[in-house]
Amino acid sequence: GLFGGFSDTKIKPMLKMAVSRFNMASNKKSAIMKQQMREISKLLAEKPPKEEKARIRAEALIRDDNTLEAYEILQLTCELLFERIKLVSTSKTCPEDLKSSIATIIWASDRVDIKELGEIRKQFRAKFGKQFDKEAFENNNSVCNERVVAKLSVQPPSAFLVQQYLIKIADQNNVRWKPKQPLKADELAEPMAAPVGYSVQIAPGSGLVPIATEVSPPSSAPMTMIPPPAPLASDTVSELGSVGAGSAAAGTATMDAGSMPPVSSVAATAMVHEDDDDSEEEDEKKNSYGEIPFATAQVVGGIPPVAPSDDPDIYIPPAPGAQRGGDSKPSADEFEDLQSRFNNLKR
């Protein structure tokens, strides 16, 4: 012990200090892991969820969880060696019941951030030789604790374990989340696949995300065609001239707002009065022509008789020449009067 050999008085405080160091490191990692879980839950709660980043954070969380588990086992191992240090100091070779514990401390000395383990390793190398130290450090014949070796391994966790961590974290933080890409059967035991960016938002810096608009296909329903009005017989307007023919063609069209209502060729002689003065003038003309019952009216010039209207504002005079008999033609004065009425109606 004086020249750097094994000393139980030196190794005992190192073991005791290592136990305290493991305890402090475990508490620190536990606080960090709680913060990591909150951050992962926030990533899963975003719209859309940042699933790939959450998986990477979950892998780091699993590694810290494994390290914390290994710390607990190594802490127990140090406590056991502290209690049995008298047995170690009096034995020329490593006791069989402590070989796995001592080899595990030597193997983990360079794999954890507990500097006291390096000093403990030097003491055991001085006690049991360099060959024992080499075999323990390389874990020959799997002499070290299998659970510690597995938890401190550099191999990444399986994709199934990462997904289970994410599901548990989302459930504990009341986050409604399901994996966007479910794992296949051959991917469960494999490490998590490298991110491809499916959860990365477009234009995350500016926030100018283009809005996808779906253009609905054109409707295949046939258009409803409105049949044109049936053409009128040419002899219905032969006696009325060009003005009467124009009124017949416009019989089915809608006139502009504020204009006179449409007049068909059948009621070509109908007159709409605009004011009371015109109504009085037309009443005098109506008395001069007289009334002809609709049932006894005759067809004059190919124009069928028109039923008298019940509307007091509309006056339908008899056909020109009806008072003189069905075969007589209207006089020139009557025809000119009728033509001036159509011109007024057209305006």
Buried (B, 14 or more C-beta within 10 A) or exposed (E): EEEEEBBBEBBBEBBBBBBEBBEEBBEEBEEEBEEBBEBBBBBBBBEEBBBBBBBBBBBEBBBBBBBBBBBBBBBEBBBBBBEBBEEBBEEEEBEEEBBBBBBBBBBBBEBBEBEBBEBBBBBBBBBBEEEBBEBBBEBEEEBBBEEBBEBBEEEBBBBBBBBBBBBEBBEEBEBEBEEEEEBEEEBEEEBBEEEEEEBEEEEEEEEEEEEEEEEEEEEEEEEEEEEEEEEBEEEBBEBBEEBBBEBBEBBEEEEEEEEBEEBBBBBBBBBEBEEEEBEEEBEEEBEEBEEBEEEEBEEBBEBEBBEBEEEEEBBBBBBBBBEEEEEEEBEEEEBEEBBEBBEEBEE
